[in-house]
Amino acid sequence: MNAPAEILASIGGADNVKNLTHCATRLRFQLHDNSGIDEKQVESIPGVMGAVSQSGNRYQVVIGGAVESVYNDIMALPEMKEGGSATGTQKSGSNADVKSAAKEKGPRGRFTWLDSFFDFLGDSFRPILGSLLGASLIITFMALMGTLGVIGNWADPRTELSPTWQFINLCWRCVFYFLPLMVAYNASKKLGADPWIGFAVMAVVMLPGFTSLGQYATHLTFAGSEINVVRLFGGHLPLTIFDYGSQVFPPLLMAAVLGPLYKLLKKIISPNVQLIFVPFLSMLIMIPLTAFLIGPLGVYAGAGLANGLKAVNDFSPFIFAILIPMLYPFMVPLGLHWPLNAIMLLNIQTLGFDFIQGPMGAWNFACFGATAGVLFLSVRDRDVTMRQTATGALAAGLLGGISEPSLYGIHLRFKRIYPRILVGCFLGGLVQGIGGGLTTNAFVFTSLLTIPAFSNIPLYAISIAVAFFSSMLLVVFFDYRTADERAEAAKVRATEDADQAAEEARKASAEAHKAELRADDAEARADQAEQRAATTTVAAERAAQVATAVAPARTALAPNAVTQIASPVAGYVVPLDKVPDPVFAKGTVGLGVGIDPTGDTITSPGDGKIIVAQDTGHAFGIKLDNGIELLIHVGIDTVNLGGTGFDVHVARGDRVTTGDVLVRFDRKVIESAGYSMITPVLVTNPRKFASVTQAPATLSSALVAPGDTIITVTAKPPKDGAAAAPGTPPAPAHRSAAQAVAAGDSKAGASASTEAPGSSVGGASVGGAAAGGSPAPGSTVPGVSAHGVSAHGDAQASPQGTGTADGARRAATTAGAADSSGSAAASGAAPGSALVAGAVTEIGSPVAGRVVALSDVPDPVFSKGIVGLGVGIDPTGDTITSPGDGKIIVAQDTGHAFGIKLDNGIELLIHVGIDTVNLGGTGFDVHVARGDRVTTGDVLVRFDRKVIESAGYSMITPVLVTNPRKFASVTQAAQGAVTPGEGIITVTAKQ
C-alpha cells in the first residue's frame, strides 16, 4: 500500500471523508467522525510530518512541500473517484465546507465567528503564497545587487535603472501591484461568490483611468492625512481617489460584502435567469459601493492598524523587536498572523519599508533551530522517521521561510520544545533591539536566501544566528522528549534493531545452510561416481581423496592454529565495542573490529566463496577456504539507502581471491544522508574457535592499509590432550575402526574401537550409542549398521552411503559413540546425542508455569520463529533453571536472556519476559555468567514478577531451539500447566 492509500485508510477510509482540500503544507479533511483515528499510526506513514485533530470532525495531515502531489494521488484513488461517502456528499469541496467548526484550542475554539474570520484571512492569502515566495526571491536578488553596488537604490522610485534592470524589477512588482486582484479572487471564492466578479469589482478601482480622475480632484485633510476627492453626479457624491495597488484590506472588505449579497441574489432570482442577472446586479451594486465607501474604509482601516504598530515601534524599537518574536509562536498555530502579513504589505505601500519582518525573522529562525536540534538527536539516536520529518521541515524553513512543517510535524507534538523556542525568540529579538531595529523595503519570506533584503544585513544575520543556535543547542542538550517518550523511542529502536539483526542473521543463516546443502550435494554426486560395491576401506580412502580435492583445507580450524585476517579497506581500526550499533558492538552478529574507511573500495581479505551479497551493496558474507566465515558490513544502517552510492562487483556464489574488489562506495552520498561510515568486519562463526581478537599491531597504530592484519583468530586446542603439529590437525589419541580406515590404516579397520564417547571426526561430533547397539538416554539410534559400522565398531557396507565420504564420517561417528566397555556415557546424554539420525529428544521446562503456543507469544520476532522454534511459558514460579547439561554461551547482565549450548547438540534461548531488557536488570538476580558449565536444574536467574509486570511488561518467557535447521522437527510437547523439568519441546533429528 502506497502513502496516499495508507493516509486514506488511516483516517477511516473514503466513506469517512466528507470533503478534502489542501493548503501549502497540509491536507485538510472534513470527516464524518474523527474520534477513532490513531494519530501515531497516521504519523508513522512515510512522508507524513504530523497530524492535527480538530473539533467539528476536522483533521489535518501535515505533508510539507509535496502536499499537492499527495492530494492529487489521494483524489485519484478508485475509492475516492467512486463519488460519494456514506451520505453521498462529494469528496472534494470548498474550504467553507471543510472548515465549518471551531478549532480545539485558543479563542478560535470558543468563538465560531472568530475561527471563521481567521480562516477567511488565511484562505485569502494561502493560494498565492507561491507567487509571493517567488517574488520575494527576486527582491532578494535586487537587494543583493544594490548592496554590492551593481545597481543604485532599486527601492527608490527616483533611482534611474537601465532598461534591463527595470525589466527585472517589474518581475516582482507585478505580483505586489496586482495583489488586490489576487486577494479579491480568493476572498470572494472563500465566501461562496463568483471569484471573477470579485476580481472585476476590484479591477475597476485599479484601472489607470480611475487614478487619472485625480486631475479633477480637490485636496482635503481627513484624520490628519491629505486626500484627493472628486465630486460626481452633480457634486453630490464625493469619490476618494487612492492608488489601490498592493492594498489588501479593501479587497477583503469588498469580498466580505459581496459574499452575502451574491448568495441573497441567488435566493431571490429565478434559477432560469441567474446566469445573467446575478452577476449583473452584483457588479451594479458592488462597483459603486467599493469605489465610494468600501475602498476608502479599507485604506483607512489598514492605515489605522499600521499606524498603531508603528507607534509602538517608534516609541521603543527595543520593546517591539522583542515583543513580535515572542508573540509569533502563539499566533502562527492559530492563524492569527495573517493580519500582520497584510499590515506588512501596507507598510511597504505607504511607508516604503516594513519594520515587522525583521523581528519575525528571529521567531522563524528560533523555530528552525529547534528543528535542527531535533534532526541532530534523530540522527544520533537512529530515529529514521523523525530524521525524515525534521530534514524536510528544516529544508522548507531555511530555504523557503515556511514554519508550518516544523510546527505541525514536530513542535506542537512535543511540549518541551516551545520553552526552548521562546528562549531563541527572546535572544534574537534582544540582539535586534540592542542594534536599533531592522527594516526591509519589500515583502519577503524570512529564509537564508532573503538575508540581503534587510537594511542592516550584519545585525539581521547575527540576530537570526543567535535565535537559531540557542534554540538548537537547548534542544540538543536538554532533549525535546520526556523521559517516558525517550524510553518509548528507545524501545521502538531496540525492537527495530532486533528485527533487522534477526532478519539479517536469518538470511545469513539461510544462505550458509543453502551453501552447505549445495556442498553436500556436490560431494554426494562425486562420491556416487566412485565404485559403489567397494569395501568400506576402499570407499573411505576414495571419499577422503574426493573430500580433499573438492574442499580446501580448513587450516584455521586446525588445533592451536593462529590465523590473521587482513583489512578489506584502508582506514582507522575501531574497537568492536565502539561501533555505533549495539547489534554489532555487543558481538551479537560476530566478533572482530570496525574500520572507519579512508578509502572507497572494499576488497576480499582472503580466498573463498561469497555466500551473502546484498543487492544494496551494504553487506557481504564470505566463507573463506580456511574455515573462517566473515561479514563485512559497509557503514551503519546503510541498507536504508537502497543501493544509492554503492557499485557492487560480486554476486552470491562467486569465488573470490585475496584483493578482489567486492564493492566501491561514495562516502559523500552515505555521510550526507546522515549515516556512519564505520564498517564492521566480523567473524560470524566464532564458536568454532578458541578466541577472536583485535590484532595487537592495531592497538598502537590504528591506521591500516588493505591487507594489513586487523583480527587474530586462534583455533581450539586438540582434544584428549594430543599435541598438534603446527598448522595441521593432530591424530587423536584414540581412534575408532572407521577413523583408522579413513586415515588409510587398513589393519586398524578390523580392530575394536577404543575411541572415547562423543569423539570428533571431520568436525562432526555425534555420540551416545552403547556398544550393544542400544541408544544412550534421550536418543534413538535405529539401524546403527546403516551408518557404515556395526554396533561393535566393525566396518560394514552401508546401503545408504556405501563408498562415500559421508558414509565414512557416519561410520567414524557411530564407532566413536561406543566405548570399549559397551556402556553409555555416565553423565547422561552423550555429546551430540540429539543429532544422531532419528533421535528424539525432549526438552524440560526451565520454570513452573503454563505453556503458551509460540504463535501466541506477544512479540513477532519470537512468534514468527525468526529467532528459533519452541514454546512460551507464562511462569507461576520465580526461578529459571537449566533444562539440561551444557555451557552458558549468552548471559545478559540485565538477566533477561540466556543462551545454553546443551551437550546433546541442542542450542537453547530462554528469554525471561518480553522487552524486559528495558528494565536494565531491575527485578533480576543473575546466578550464572557466560562460559559457565551448568547441569540440569542449576539456577540461572531469579526474578521479581511484581517489578516486571508493574512496569507494563509481559512475563511470557520464550524457550526456543535456536539451531532448528539441524533437526527434522522442533514441536510443542505439552499443554497447560507444567513443572520444572517436565517436557515442553520435542526435537527430532534428521534421518
Secondary structure, DSSP 8 states (H G I E B T S, - for coil): --HHHHHHHHTT-GGGEEEEEE-SSEEEEEES--TT--HHHHHTSTT--EEEEETTTEEEEE--TTHHHHHHHHHTSHHHHT---TT---SS--HHHHT-S--SSSHHHH-HHHHHHHHHHHHHHGGGHHHHHHHHHHHHHHHHHHHTTSSS-TT-TTS---HHHHHHHHHHHHHHHTHHHHHHHHHHHHTTS-HHHHHHHHHHTTSHHHHHGGGG-EEEEETTEEEEEEEETTTTEEEEE---TT--HHHHHHHHHHHHHHHHHHHHS-TTTHHHHHHHHHHHHHHHHIIIIIHHHHHHHHHHHHHHHHHHHHH-HHHHHHHHHHHHHHHTTTTTTHHHHHHHHHHHHHTSSBSSHHHHHHHHHHHHHHHHHHHHHHHHTT-HHHHHHHHHHHHHHHHH---HHHHHHTGGG-TTHHHHHHHHHHHHHHHHHHTT---BSS----SGGGGGGBSSHHHHHHHHHHHHHHHHHHHHHH-SS-HHHHHHHHHHHHHHHHHHHHHHHHHHHHHHHHHHHHHHHHHHHHHHTS-TTS-HHHHHHHHHHHHHHHS---GGGSTT-EEEEE-SSSEEEEEGGGSS-HHHHTTSS-EEEEEEESSSEEE-SSSEEEEEE-TTSSEEEEEETTS-EEEEE-SSSGGGGTTTTEEE---TT-EE-TT-EEEEE-HHHHHHTT----EEEEES-GGGEEEEEE-THHHH--EE-TTSEEEEEEE---GGG----TTS----SS--HHHHHHTT-TTGGGS-----TT-EETTEE---B-TTS-B-TT-----GGGGTB-TTS-B---TTTTTSHHHHHHHHHHHHHS-TT----TTSS-TTGGGSTT-EEEEE-SSSEEEEEGGGSS-HHHHTTSS-EEEEEEESSSEEE-SSSEEEEEE-TTSSEEEEEETTS-EEEEE-SSSGGGGTTTTEEE---TT-EE-TT-EEEEE-HHHHHHTT----EEEEES-GGGEEEEEE---EEE-TTSEEEEEEE--
